[in-house]
Amino acid sequence: MTYGGEEAPATATVRLGTAHFTEANEAVRAALSDADEVRVEEAHAQRYLGCAMPAGKALRVHGVPGNDLACYLDGGEVEVFGNAQDQVGNTMNDGCIVVHGRCGDAAGYGMRGGRIFVRDGCGWRVGIHMKQFQDKRPAIVIGGDAGSFLGEYLAGGVIVLLGRPGRYLATGMHGGVIYLRHRLADDEVPAGLVQKPADADDRAVLAELLGQYNEHFAEELGAPVEATGEGFFRLSPASSRPYASMYAN
């Protein structure tokens, strides 16, 4: 593992190789203390990279980072040139994560701010327990198919899915919104939720998020995705308490 760069550089490089995740994070934090942008090379499943990174700092990760990448992210920017493992952006507060590949399970777990863009698909339970408060409205955009339980217990925020969902979509969802490019059959809409075509307000949200998705991935994909939001469907709770009948008053 090496760390190289000039004194107080604008950018720095850390090569992880087979370093233990504790040593790897110490090296990355040291580099971030000197530079605003750090290029991480040869990442091999080291956990917690970019944990709690503040605004004004950026990681460019080459390789496959380990679980809990950018957990508790607090305004920084993390970009992965490859696939990412589980719990990307776990409980992140603000900032942006971009994955030029796919991600594993539970991305955005408990996420309460910021944005995650994944070029390809994702694993299970992405967006579980997402929430929003006042001006904090987190968003996740998934370019491919999603595993089961996407948006499970969703309490707030936005999920955009360009591919197809797996089983048990939005189980226990009671807030927020999921935008689907592929309409669910009527018998596939979960109880307590409603599916409607995206309206003008929805299309404005989609245009912004899909525009950013295209900025990150259009060149790699060979063409941008349609960013007007036309043809999308909104999945949202039928009421403010869609599961009230399941609990004692």
N, C-alpha and C positions, 0 to 999 in steps of 0.2 A: 504494500500500500504506500503510495507516495502522494505528497502535496507539493505542488510547484507553483511559482508565480513571483512577480516582482513585489517589492515592499509596498504595502497598502495598495494592491492592484484593484482595478475596476472589476476584473474577472479573475478567477482562479480555477485550478483543476485538481480534483482528488481522484486517484485511481484506487478502487477498493479491492479488486481481486477476490481473494478468499478470506479477507479480514473478518473477524468476529464483529457482530453488529455493534457491540459496545465501542470497540476501537474505531469502527467505521464512522459512527456518529460523533465521536470526539474529533475526528479529523475533519468531518464536514462542518461541524460547529466552529472549529478553529478557522477554517477557510472563510466561513460566513462572517466571522468577526473582522476580517480584513477586507473582504470583497462583497460587493452587492450581488454578484452573480457567480455561481459556482457550477462548473461542469463536473458531473460525477461520471467517471468511466468505469467499465467492468463491474457494474453492480451485479452481485450474485445473491439475491434473496436477503440482503441485510434489512432488518426491520427498523421502523421508526424514522426513516430518513425524512428530514424536513419537519419534524414534529414541532408544533407551536411556532413555526417560522413567521416573523412579523412582516408587515408591509414594507416594501422597498427591497426585499431580498428575493432571490430567485435560484432555483435548482434546475439544471438541465441534466436529466438522468439517462444514461446510455447503458442498457442492460436490462435486467429484470429486478426491480426493487422488491423487498420483502413485504410482509404484512404491516398494516398500519402506516403506510406511506402518508406523510403530511397529516397525521392525526393532530387534532387541535390546531390546525393551521389558522393563523391569526392575521391574514392579510397578504402573505407572501404568494409567490407563483411557483408552481412545480410542473415541469413538463417531462414526460417519459417517452423516450424514443424506442418503444417496444411495448411489451405487455406488462401489466401490473398484477400483483397478487391480491389477497383479501384485505378488506377494511380500508380501502383507499379513502382518505378524507374523514376518517372516524371522528365524529364530534367536532368537525371543523367549524370555525366561527366566521371566517372571512377569507377572501383570496380566491385563487383560481388554480385548478388542476387540469392538465391536458394530457391524455393518454393516447399515443399514436399506435394503438393496438386494441387489445381487449383488457378487461379487468375481471378479477375474481368475485367472490361473494361479499355482500354487506358493504359495498362502497357507499359512502355518505351516511353511514350509521349515525343516527342522532344529530345529523348535520343541522346547523341553525343559521348558516350564512355562507355566502360565497357560491362558486359555480364549479361543476365538474363536467368536462367534456370527454367522452370516450368514443374514439373513432369507430370501433367495432362493437361486439356484443359484451355481455356481462354475465356474471354468475347469479347465484340465488340471493334473495333478500336485499337487493340494492334499494337504497332509499328508505330502509326500515326506520321508523320513528323520526323521520325528518319533521322539523317544526319551523315556525316563523313567529316573529314578534316585531310589531311596529314596522320599521323600514327594513328589517332583516327578512329577506325572502330567498332562501336557497334554491338552487336549480341544478338538475342533473340532466344531461343530454346523452342518450345512448344511441349510437349509430346502427347497431345490429340487433340481433335477437337478445331477449332477456331470459334468465332462468326463472324458476318458480318464486312466488312470493314478492314480486316487484312491488314496491310501495306498501309493504305490510305495515299496518298501524300508522300510516301516513297521517300526520297532524297538521302539516303545513308545507308550503313550498311548491315547487314545480318539477315534475318529471316529464321529459319528452322521450318517447320511444319511436325510433324510425323503423325498427324491425318488428318482430312479433313477440308477444309476451308468452311466458311459460304458464304453468298451472298456478292456481290460487292467487291470481293477480289481485292486488289491493286488498288482501284479507284484513279486515278490521280497520280499514281506512276511515277516518272521521274528519279530515280536513285536507286542505291543499287541493291540487289538481294534477291529473295525469293526462297528457296529450298523446294520442295514439294515431299513427299514420294508417294503421289497418283497423277498420271497424270491427268491433266484437259482434258476433251474432247475439240476438236478443237473449237467448238462453245462456249466454256466457257472461252477461253483465252480473257482477256480484250483487247479492242482496244488500240493500241499504245504499246502493250507488245508482247513479243515472248516467247514461251516455247520450250526449247531444253533439251535433255538428259544431265545430269551432265557430264562434261569432266574431264580430269585428274586434272586440277587445282581446279575445283569445288570439286572433291572427296577429295582432300587434305584438303580443308577448312572444309568439312563435317566430315572428320575423326577426326580432332582436336576437333570440337564442340561436336560431338556425343560421343567421348571418354570422354570428361568432363561430359556430361550428364550421361553416365554410371557410372562414379565415384560417382556421387551424388545419383543415383536412382536405379542402377541395382539390388542391394540386395532387395530393397522394391518391385521392379517389378517382382522379381523371376528369371530374366534373363536379360542380357544386350541387347540393341537394336543393330542391325547390324551397325557397325560403319565405314564400308568401303566407304559409299556413293554410292555404286552400286545401280542402280535402281531409283535414285532420278532424279528430273527434275528441271531445272533452269528457273525461270520466271524473265525476265529483260526487261528494256525499249528497244524498237526497234531502237531508235536513242538517241542522246543527247538531242533532243527536240521533244519528241514523241507527244506533244500536240500543236506544233507551229501553226497548222492551226486553232486552236480555238481562237487565239489572234491576234490583229492587229500588223503589223510590225512597 
